[in-house]
Amino acid sequence: MDFSLNATRTRFVIREILAHARFNRLFQSKLFHA
């Protein structure tokens, strides 16, 4: 149970990190082209 909860939390954190990385890349490319 604890392991399952930990895995879910880890997956959520990884998804958040990837989403933020994608947003930062998009923002930087916009800033670079501007």
Secondary structure, 3 states (H helix, E strand, C coil): CHHHHHHHHHHHHHHHHHHHHHHHHHHHHHHHHC
